[in-house]
Each structure stands twice: as C-alpha cells, then as structure tokens.
Amino acid sequence: MPGNSIGSAFRLTTYGESHGAAMGGVLDGVPAGVVLNFARIQSELDRRKPGQSKLTTQRTESDTVTFLSGLLDGKTTGTPIGFTVPNADARSGDYDHLQDRYRPSHADFTYDAKYGFRDVRGGGRASARETVCRVVAGAIARQMLEQMLPEAMPAVGAYVERVQDIAMATPPAFHTPEAVDATPVRCPDPDTAERMMQRIDSVRKDGDTIGGAVAVVATRIPAGWGEPVFDKLHADLAKALWSLPAVKGLELGSGFSGSLMRGSQHNDAFVAKEGGVGTATNHSGGIQGGISNGEDIVLRIAFKPVATIAHVQGTVNQDGIPVTVKGKGRHDPCVLPRAVPLVEAMVLVVLADHALRQRAARL
C-alpha cells in the first residue's frame, strides 16, 4: 500500500494495523551521533497511550518501543532506525458484527472502494493506533533538533485550545509540557480545563463524542527553513497534520480571520530585535514565502468528533441494503487530549526534515 511514508531527508515509514501483532516503523536520514534518551522517548509515548483517564479510550497498552536497528551504545549510527510497538489489548470480537456494514464517517466504505477489501478489526490501517509510530519519530526528531541547535534549543508545544464551544480566551502561545499536562484534558488554563472536562464527561455518559481544536507553537526556529514552491514549510506541515486521523481544519497564523483584514492591518512590519531581524506582529505565523522567518510558528488544528458512538445509526451493508450499527469497541469520547502529542510529533518530523535539507541549501 503506497502512501505510508513522509519526509525527504528525514523520512518515516510506518506499518501495522490496529489489531495486528504490532505497529512499527523505519526512520531513515537521522545523522550518526545523535545521543538518544530512551526514557524521554517512552515519556512521549506515555502521553499518547490509551487508558490515561475517563476522557480517553480504556484500551490498555504499554506502548513500549523496541528498537531493532540504527542504534549502538545509545547513539544513532546513521543507518535506518527500525522499531516496533506491540499490540497487546486488541478485542477483535467487538467488530464481528461489522463484517458487511459500513460505519458512518469511518473509512470502511472508502477502503472497500479502493482495495475491494477492508480490515474491520479496530479500523485496521485506518485506526489512530498507527499514530504511535509517529510519536516515536517525533521524539527522536525533538532530540535531534536540540543537539543540532544547542544554543537555540528549539521547542514544540501543543495543547487543547478548544473543546466544542469551550475555548481559551488568550491567543496561542508556547506552554511548557508541565503546564499542559497538569490536567487530563491538556489545556493549560485550569478554569477552562475544568469546563472542558465536564463537557467531555457529560458527552461520554451519553454515549456520544465531541471535537475541538489543538494549538501548537514551535519556538526558537531559525529563519531560512523551508523550500520554494511545492515544498514550502507550511505546505509540508499541512500535509503532515492533515494526515492525522480526525483532522478537519488547519490555520497558520491569522488563518481565516486574516481574510477579514486589510493589508495595512495584516502586514508584519520588520523590526530590529536582539540577535537580528524580527517582526512587530506575527499574523504570518512564523512563515513567509514558505520559509521560516524566525518568529514562532503558530498553527491551529481542528478535530472532528470520533465517529464511533454508542448510538444506533442507520447505514447500509455491502449490498446496499439498509441496516443499523452501534459502536461496541473502546473509543475516545474526545480525541483532543491524546491528539496533543500527535500534533507535536508531526510538527517535529517536518521541522527535522527541513533542518537537514537546509544544510544543503548554501555553503
């Protein structure tokens, strides 16, 4: 199946299905000599894993990564890094009743239309279980970037900005992981987080799901990253983030609100700043002409409600005959808390790719 890889100089390929033996990946292009802190990698996987609270799916997975190649004595060797993460708590029987039925807003029908076959067990390859591989790659990318730029120490931080209509009142900004992880919903504002959790719990008890938005800020990113025309930095970020399950919208900088402004309002004036040139405002979201300008890269990502709900829904089977379905599997009432590390991982993978590509752009 093509379409399982992302990146050019820093390239990730993932494999595995939700209820298969394991998930895994191959990460190619990591330079030799990157010292990896494996506890930090596991910590990032722990942020994504299921069963963290009543706000997430109760599937239980250790999400312990095993590295198969590309490492020696805790350092990268420059060769492909192979890794695997076992699937230990799959309950395929929860999906037996779906063998010939198309679940609303799932990939059942579209996989059938493309391949003439689909794996109904937990969604197969279309499951968000695949994203565990992205978190491994993102964790390695984070450590690589820190070691490439030890003086700048680039950082990427995401958080839940909005659940349905409950939103933070402040504009997107970088928040520390400690502030973000202080509540199960991963919103750094305690009052807003409490209201978000109450809403999610209410929807969960009703057997339903809700969506919202995640904000992500990449700070201390050097100016000059990104390629002209088709490989613009924001184009690659968009591809990476849109590839996440349940993503339905994306904004960079001022986003759609910028379309309501005049140019005289929207233009980011250049000013002298400590260490060089910067901008007085950041409507561009840190990227101009597809290339980073040194300001914070600011994005918002909208996630739809999880499609599996504990309600009876009308649909059709493979013969087009009207039938009903009701979700039985273990699913998130709101994907947002677990989406935070996924968003960070995809931004980190893209930044790592462009950091390596920038090395070849000039003498």
N, C-alpha and C positions, 0 to 999 in steps of 0.2 A: 504494500500500500504506500504510494508516494505521499509526500506532504508530512513526513514525520521528523523533519529536520528544520532547524532555524539557525541563522547566522552564517557569516562568511569566514572571517579569521578565527572567531571563537564560535564553534559550531556544535550544537547539541542535537543528538538524535535520541528519541525515546521509543520504548517498546513496551508491550504488555497490555492486558485487559483487566478490567475491574475484578473479575473472579477467576483469573488465571493464576498460575503458580506464583508469579512475581511481576513487579514493574521493574523497569531498568532503563539504562541509557548509556550512551557513549558521548563523551565530551572531548572534542578534538580542537587543537590550537592553543591549549594552555601552555605558556612558555615553561621551560625547565627551570627549576629552582624556587618555585612558589612553595613556601612553608605553610602547610595546612594545619589548622587547629580543628581536629575532628570533633571535639566537644562543641565547638561553635556550630559546626555543620549539623550535628544532631539537635542542638538547641533550636535551629531554624526549622528543622523537620518537626520538632515537637509543637511548634506554633501552628503548623498546618494540620497535624494529625487529628482524626476524629475522636469523639468521646470526651472532649475537654469540659463541656458543661451541658446543661439542658438546652442551650441555644444552638447546639450542633448535633449532627448525627451521632447515634450511640454505637455505631460500628466501632469495634475495638481493634486497633492496630498499633504495634510498637513502632512501626516506621523506622526500623533500624537499618541503616545503609551499610552494605558490604562492598568494598572496592576490590575490583578484580584485576586492574592493570593501571599503568601510568603513574604509579607512586613507588617510591623507595625511601625508606627511613624518614617518612613523614613529609617528603618533598615530591613535587611533580617532576617527572622525567622528560617532559616534552612530547611524549607519545600519548596516544588516545587513552583517556581515563574511562574505564568501564566500571559500571556499578549496578547493583541490584538491590531492590527493597521487596521483601516477601509480602504476599497477601495471606494473612492468617485467619481472618474472621469473615470470610465470604459465606453468605447464606443463599445459594443459588435457587433453593426451593421457593423463595419468596417471589420468583419471577416465572414459575412454571405456567401460570395462567395467562401469560402474555405472549406465548409462543406464536400466536397468529393474530395478535391485536396490536394496533398502533396507538401508543400512548400520546395524548395531546401534548404538543410542544416539545416532544422528545425527538431524538434522531432515528427512531425506529423506521419510519416511512422513508426518509431520505437515504438511509443506508441500504434499505431494500431496493430503492430506485437505482442506486449507483452500482451495488455489488450483486444484487439478487440474493443476498444473504445478510443476516444480522445476528449478533450475539446479544440475546435479551438479558443475560445474567448481569445485572447491575449496570446495564448500558454498554458493556464491552469496552471497546476502544474509545467510545464517546464519553465515557464516565470521567468525572472530575478526579477520579483516583489517579489518572495519568499525571496529574499536576505534581505529584510527589517527586517525580523526576526533575521537574523544573526547579523545585526548591533546592535540590542537591546542586544543580548547576548554578543557581543564583548565589548559593552560599560560597561556592568556590570562586565565582566571579567577584563577590564582595572582598574576599581576602586577597585576590589577585590585584584588584584596583588599589587597595590600601597599600600593598607592597610596591606597586608601580609608582604611586604618588604619596610617599610617606609624609611629605611636608604639608600637602593639601588635605590628605585624609578624606577623600570623597565619601559621602554618605547618602544612602537612600532610605527614606522612611515613609511608610504608608499608614493610613488609619481610616476608620469608618467615619465619614463626614455626615452621612445622612442615612436614616432608615425610614423608608416611605416618606412621610412629610415631616419627620422629626430631624432637624438639622442643626449643626453647629452654627453659631452666629458670626464667627470670625472667619476671615479668608484663609485659604490653605497656607500652611506654614510647616516647617520641619519640626517634628516632635520626636523625642527620644523613645526608644523601644520600651523603656521603663514606664513612661507616661502612657503610652498606647496600651500596653499590656496590663495596666493597673485594674482594668475592668474586663469581664469576659467578652464584651461586645467590641472591644478595641477602639473605643472612642476616648480621646484624651481629655475631654471635658466631662467631669464627673456628673454634673446635673443632667446634661444631655444624654450621657450614657445610661443613667438610671431610667429615663423615659424610654429610651430605645429598648432596653432590656424588658421593660414592662410590656411594650408593644409586641415584641417578638414572642414572649411567653404567652401572651393572650392569643396570638395567631396560632402558635403551636398547639395550644389546648383545643383550638377549633379545627385542628387537622389541616390547616392551610399554611401558606408560605407568603413571604413578602421580600421585596428587594430594596434597593437604595443605591448609595454611591460611596466609593472609596476615593480618597485624595492621596496623591503620592508626590513627594518633593525630593528631588535629587539636588543636593547642595555641594558646593565646592567642586563643581565640574569645570575643568579648564575650557577656555574658549578654543574653538577650532575643530571640535569633534563633529563628524557627520560628512556625508559625501554629496556631491551635486546631483540634482535632478532625481533619479529614481531611488537612490539610497540615502535620501535625506534622513537626518536623525529622527525627526518626528514621524516620518513615514515608517521607519523600521520599528519605532516604539509603538505606533498604531497597529502594525501587523502583529507584533508580539502580544500586545494587550488584547486585541480583538480575538486572538486565538484562544484566550481563556474561556472556559465554559461559562455560559450565562451572561457574558458581556453584551450590552445593547447600546452603549453610547460612550463617547470619548470626547474630552475637551482638553485643549492645550492653552495655558494662559487664560486670556479673557474668554476664550471659547465662543459660544453662541452669543453671549452678551456683547462681545466686541462688534458684532454685526449691527448693533443698535447705536454705536458711537460714531462720531465724526473722526476723520483722520487726525485733526488737531487735538482730539481728546485721546486717541488711541496710540499715537506715536510715542515710542520710548526714547526720550532725549538722552544722548550720551553725555556723561559727566566724568570728571576725573575722580578716581577712587584710590584708596590706598592699594598700592601694588599694580596700578594700571587704569584701564578704562572700564566703566560700567554704565548702567542706565539708571535714570532717576525713577522710572517706573518699570513694571515688568508685565505689561499686557501681552508681550510676545511669549511669555512662559519660558524664557531662557534659550529660545531657539529662533534664529533669523536666517532666512535663506537655506534652511535645512541644516544649519551648523550651529553648535552651541556658542553662546556669546559670553559665558562666564557667570551669568546670573542663575538663580535657582531654576531648575526645570520643574514646572508645575503642571500636573495633569489631574483630571477627574475622570473616573471610570464608573459608568452606570451598570448595575447588575439587575437582571430581571428576577422575579420570584422563581424559586426552584419549581420545576414542572411537576414533580411527583407530589401529589396531595392525597390525603386520606378522605377524599370525597368521591362519590360515584360520578363518573363523567361519561358522556356519550362519545363514541368513536366508531370506527369500522374495523373489520378484520381484513386479512389479505385478499379476501374475495369480494370486498366492498359491502359486506352485509353489516347493517348497524348492530353494534354490541355496546357493552359498557365495560369500564375498567375502574378499579380503585387501587390506589397505591398501597403496597404492603411492606416494601423494603424500608430500611432505616435511612432517613434523609434529613438534611438540614432544613429547619423551618425558615432560616435566613442564611444565605451563603456568605454574607459580608464579613463576619469575624474571621473565618478561615480564608477569605479571599485576600486579606491584608498581606500575608507572606507570599502569596502567589503574585500579586501585583509587584511587590518589591523584587521578586526573583526575575520576572520578565524584564523589568527596567534594568536590573543589574546585568543580565545576559546581553542586552543590546548595548549598554554602555561599555561592557568589556570588549565586545566585538569592535566597536568604533575606536576604543582606546588603542587596540592593537593595529587597526587599519591606519590610524593617524601616524603611527611610527613610520609608515612607508610613504607618507604624503609629501615629505620635504627632507632636505639634507639637514 
